[in-house]
Amino acid sequence: MKTKIRGVVGFVLSGALLWWVLRDVSAAAVWAELSRSDPWLFFWATVGATIIFPIRAMRWQVILEPVAPKIPFGPLWRATAIGMMVNNVLPARAGELARAYALTREVPAVPFSTSLASLVVDRLFDAIVLLALGLLAFMDPAFPSKATIAGQPLKDWALGGIALTGGLLALVYLLVFFPRALIAAFAFCSRRVSPRLEERGKVALQRFSDGLSVMRSPRRFALVFAWTLLHWLVAGAATWLGFRAVGIDLPFSASLFVQTVTAFGVALPSAPGFFGVFEAIAVITLAVYGVSAALATSWAIGFHILTFIPITLIGAYYFVRLGMHFRDLKAAPEQ
C-alpha cells in the first residue's frame, strides 16, 4: 500500500514539476536549442553516462567480496543494468529491489537481504563522494558564492546535506561494529511487540550486517571509494559534455555541482525515470550560474532522454534473457 501511495505521489510531483519547468518555456524554444546542439558531444555524453553502470558493477563486486568472494563480473553487470531499467519504467525506486533480486537469482550464494544491504553501502559511498565533489565545486572561484536555492543560501543546503550523511554513516557503523548489541536490542523489543517477527528479523539484520562488512576493511574501503570517485568523475564529464553540446559554457566544477544536487534530488518521489524532478533540478541549479531557463531545459531534456535510452534497453534485454517478471519483485523481500 505504501509503495502504491509513493508511486501516486511520484507521478503527481513529476507532473507538477514538468508543468513548472515548461510553463515559461515554449516547446519551440527548446527544439530550437536542441536543433543547434552538437550531436557528437551529445553522443560522447551518452557514452559516458552509460559507462558508469559497468563501473558500479565493479564497485559492487568489491562490496560483496567479504560475503561472496570472486563473484563474476557478468551477473553483477546484468543485475545493475536490470535495476536501472526497472527504475526507469516503474515508480517508487523499485530498481533497488530488482537489482538485489537479479543478483540473488544468478548467484544463490548471495542471500537477498545481504544483496540489498550491500546496496546501502553502495548508496552511502555515493553520498560521501558526491558531497566531497560538491564541496570542491563550492571552492572553485568560478562558483557564484552569493547564490541561493529556494531562498536559502547554498551554504545552508551544503551543511544540511553533510549533517544528514554524517548521521547515516554513524548509524551504519553501529551496525558494522556492534551488530550483536543491535540485534539483541531488536530481539528484546520485537519479543514484546510481535514475537513472530523476532527470529526472522534477527536473521535479516545479521545478513544486513554481513552486507556492510566491507566497511571493516581499510583496503576494501579504499577500493570502493576509488571506484565511487571514478564513477562520479565520469558522470560529471558526461554532464559537462552535455553542457557543451547545447552551448552552455561552464567550468567542469559546475557539472559536479549540478550532479550532486540532482543525485540527492531524485531521491524525492517521482515518476519512472525521474522525469520532471530531473528537469526541475537542472533549471534551478543552472540558474545559479546564470543559465537561462530555455537553455537549461533544453540540456535537461536532451541529456535525460539520450542517457535514458541505452541502459533501459540493455536492462530490458537482460531482464527478458533471465526470464524475470515484474511480479517477481513483489515476492523478493520475503526471501
C-alpha positions in Angstrom: 0.0 0.0 0.0 2.8 2.4 0.9 4.5 1.6 -2.4 1.3 2.5 -4.3 0.9 5.8 -2.4 4.6 6.6 -3.1 4.0 5.9 -6.8 1.0 8.1 -6.9 2.8 10.9 -5.1 5.7 10.5 -7.5 3.5 10.8 -10.6 1.8 13.9 -9.2 5.1 15.5 -8.2 6.7 14.8 -11.5 3.7 16.2 -13.4 3.7 19.3 -11.3 7.5 19.9 -11.7 7.3 19.3 -15.5 4.5 21.9 -15.7 6.6 24.3 -13.6 9.7 23.8 -15.9 7.7 24.2 -19.1 5.3 27.0 -18.0 7.5 29.8 -19.3 9.5 27.9 -21.9 7.9 27.1 -25.2 8.5 23.7 -26.9 9.6 25.6 -30.0 12.4 27.3 -28.0 13.6 24.0 -26.6 13.5 22.4 -30.0 15.4 25.3 -31.5 18.2 25.0 -28.9 18.4 21.2 -29.4 18.5 21.5 -33.1 21.6 23.7 -32.8 23.3 21.3 -30.4 26.4 19.3 -31.3 25.4 15.7 -31.9 28.9 14.3 -31.4 29.2 15.9 -28.0 25.8 14.5 -27.0 26.9 11.1 -28.3 30.0 11.1 -26.1 28.0 12.4 -23.2 25.6 9.4 -23.6 28.6 7.0 -23.8 30.0 8.5 -20.6 26.6 8.3 -18.8 26.3 4.6 -19.8 29.9 3.6 -18.9 29.1 4.4 -15.2 27.0 1.3 -14.9 29.8 -1.2 -15.5 31.8 0.9 -13.1 29.0 0.4 -10.5 29.1 -3.3 -11.1 32.9 -3.4 -10.5 32.4 -1.5 -7.2 29.6 -3.9 -6.2 32.0 -6.8 -6.6 34.3 -5.3 -4.0 31.5 -4.5 -1.6 30.3 -8.1 -1.7 33.7 -9.7 -1.6 33.7 -10.4 2.2 30.5 -12.4 2.0 30.7 -13.8 -1.6 34.3 -13.7 -2.9 35.1 -13.9 -6.6 31.6 -13.2 -8.0 32.0 -13.0 -11.8 31.5 -9.5 -13.4 28.7 -10.8 -15.6 25.9 -11.3 -13.0 26.8 -8.1 -11.3 26.7 -6.1 -14.5 23.4 -7.7 -15.6 21.8 -7.1 -12.2 23.0 -3.4 -12.3 21.5 -2.9 -15.8 18.2 -4.5 -14.8 18.0 -2.4 -11.7 18.4 0.8 -13.6 16.0 -0.3 -16.3 13.3 -1.0 -13.6 13.9 2.4 -12.0 13.3 3.9 -15.4 10.0 2.1 -16.1 8.5 1.6 -12.6 7.8 4.1 -9.8 9.0 4.1 -6.2 12.6 3.2 -7.0 11.7 -0.5 -7.5 15.0 -0.9 -9.3 16.9 -1.3 -6.0 14.8 -4.4 -5.2 15.2 -5.6 -8.8 19.0 -5.2 -8.7 19.3 -7.2 -5.5 16.9 -9.9 -6.7 18.5 -10.3 -10.1 21.9 -11.0 -8.5 20.4 -13.4 -6.0 18.7 -15.2 -8.9 22.0 -15.7 -10.7 24.2 -16.1 -7.6 22.2 -18.0 -5.0 25.1 -17.9 -2.6 24.3 -14.2 -2.0 21.0 -14.0 0.1 18.6 -11.4 -1.0 18.9 -9.5 2.3 22.7 -9.4 2.0 22.4 -8.2 -1.6 20.0 -5.5 -0.6 22.2 -4.5 2.4 25.2 -4.1 0.1 23.3 -1.5 -1.9 23.0 0.6 1.3 26.9 0.7 1.2 26.7 1.5 -2.5 24.4 4.5 -1.9 26.3 5.6 1.2 29.6 5.8 -0.7 27.7 7.7 -3.4 26.6 10.3 -0.8 30.1 10.7 0.6 31.8 11.2 -2.7 29.0 13.4 -4.1 29.2 15.7 -1.1 33.0 15.8 -1.4 32.8 16.7 -5.2 30.1 19.2 -4.4 32.3 20.9 -1.8 35.1 21.1 -4.5 32.6 22.9 -6.7 31.8 25.4 -3.9 35.6 26.1 -3.6 36.0 26.9 -7.3 36.5 30.6 -7.7 34.0 30.4 -10.6 31.2 29.4 -8.2 28.7 32.2 -7.6 29.1 32.2 -3.8 26.1 34.5 -3.1 23.6 32.4 -5.0 20.6 30.9 -3.3 18.2 27.9 -3.9 14.6 28.3 -2.7 15.6 31.5 -0.9 18.2 29.7 1.2 22.0 30.3 0.9 23.8 27.4 -0.7 26.0 27.1 2.3 23.0 26.1 4.4 22.0 23.4 2.0 25.5 22.0 2.0 25.7 21.9 5.8 22.4 20.2 6.0 23.5 17.5 3.4 26.8 16.9 5.3 25.0 16.6 8.6 22.5 14.1 7.2 25.2 12.0 5.6 27.2 12.0 8.8 24.2 10.8 10.8 23.5 8.0 8.3 27.2 7.0 8.4 27.2 6.8 12.2 24.1 4.5 12.2 25.6 2.2 9.6 28.9 2.0 11.6 26.9 1.0 14.7 25.6 -2.0 12.8 29.0 -2.7 11.3 30.9 -2.8 14.6 28.2 -3.6 17.1 25.9 -6.0 15.3 25.3 -8.3 18.3 24.2 -5.4 20.5 21.8 -4.0 17.9 20.4 -7.5 17.1 19.9 -8.2 20.8 18.1 -4.9 21.2 15.9 -5.7 18.3 15.1 -9.1 19.7 14.2 -7.6 23.1 11.8 -5.1 21.5 10.2 -7.4 18.9 9.6 -10.1 21.5 7.3 -7.7 23.3 5.7 -6.2 20.2 5.4 -9.1 17.7 7.2 -12.3 18.8 6.6 -13.9 15.4 8.9 -11.5 13.7 11.7 -11.9 16.2 13.6 -14.8 14.5 13.0 -13.5 11.0 14.2 -10.1 12.0 17.3 -11.3 13.7 18.3 -13.3 10.6 17.6 -10.3 8.3 19.7 -8.0 10.5 22.6 -10.4 10.6 22.6 -10.7 6.8 22.2 -7.0 6.6 25.3 -6.6 8.8 27.2 -9.1 6.6 26.4 -6.9 3.6 28.0 -4.0 5.4 31.2 -5.9 6.2 33.2 -4.1 3.5 33.3 -1.1 6.0 35.5 -3.1 8.3 38.5 -3.4 5.9 40.6 -0.3 5.2 41.7 -1.8 1.9 38.2 -2.6 0.7 37.0 0.8 1.9 39.7 2.5 -0.2 38.9 0.4 -3.2 35.2 1.1 -3.0 35.9 4.8 -2.5 38.2 4.8 -5.6 35.5 3.1 -7.8 33.0 5.6 -6.5 35.2 8.5 -7.3 35.8 7.2 -10.8 32.1 6.7 -11.3 31.1 10.3 -10.4 34.0 11.9 -12.2 32.9 10.0 -15.4 29.3 11.0 -14.7 30.4 14.6 -14.2 32.4 14.5 -17.5 29.2 13.2 -19.3 27.2 16.1 -17.8 29.8 18.6 -18.8 29.9 17.3 -22.4 26.1 17.6 -22.4 26.5 21.3 -21.4 28.9 21.9 -24.2 26.7 20.2 -26.7 23.9 22.8 -26.2 26.3 25.7 -25.8 26.4 26.0 -22.0 29.9 27.4 -21.4 30.6 26.5 -17.7 33.6 25.0 -15.9 33.8 21.3 -15.1 33.1 22.2 -11.4 29.6 23.3 -12.5 28.8 19.8 -13.7 29.9 18.4 -10.3 27.6 20.8 -8.5 24.7 20.0 -10.8 25.1 16.2 -10.5 25.4 16.5 -6.7 22.2 18.4 -6.3 20.5 16.1 -8.9 21.6 12.9 -7.3 20.1 13.9 -3.9 17.1 15.5 -5.5 16.0 12.4 -7.4 15.5 10.7 -4.0 12.2 12.5 -4.0 9.1 10.5 -5.1 8.8 10.8 -8.9 7.5 9.1 -12.0 9.6 6.4 -13.5 12.9 7.6 -14.9 12.8 10.7 -12.6 11.2 12.8 -15.3 10.1 16.2 -14.0 12.3 16.1 -10.9 15.5 15.9 -13.1 14.4 18.8 -15.3 13.3 21.0 -12.4 16.6 20.5 -10.6 18.5 21.2 -13.8 16.7 24.6 -14.2 17.2 25.5 -10.6 20.9 24.6 -10.3 21.9 26.0 -13.7 20.1 29.3 -12.8 22.8 29.6 -10.0 25.3 30.1 -12.9 23.1 32.5 -14.8 21.9 29.9 -17.4 18.6 30.8 -18.9 15.6 28.5 -18.3 15.2 27.8 -22.0 18.8 26.6 -22.4 18.8 24.7 -19.1 15.5 23.0 -20.0 17.0 22.1 -23.5 20.0 20.5 -21.9 18.0 18.6 -19.3 15.5 17.2 -21.8 18.1 16.3 -24.4 20.6 14.8 -21.9 17.9 13.0 -19.9 16.3 11.3 -22.9 19.6 10.3 -24.6 21.1 8.8 -21.4 17.8 7.1 -20.5 17.6 5.0 -23.7 20.8 2.9 -23.7 20.7 1.5 -20.2 16.9 0.9 -20.3 17.3 -1.2 -23.5 20.3 -3.1 -22.1 18.5 -3.7 -18.8 15.3 -4.8 -20.6 17.3 -7.3 -22.7 18.9 -8.9 -19.6 15.5 -8.9 -17.8 14.0 -10.9 -20.6 17.0 -13.1 -21.1 17.0 -14.1 -17.4 13.3 -14.9 -17.6 12.4 -12.4 -14.9 8.9 -10.9 -14.5 7.8 -7.7 -12.7 5.6 -9.8 -10.4 8.8 -11.5 -9.1 9.8 -8.2 -7.4 6.7 -8.3 -5.1 7.9 -11.6 -3.6 11.6 -10.7 -3.5 11.5 -9.0 0.0 10.1 -12.3 1.5 13.3 -14.2 0.6 
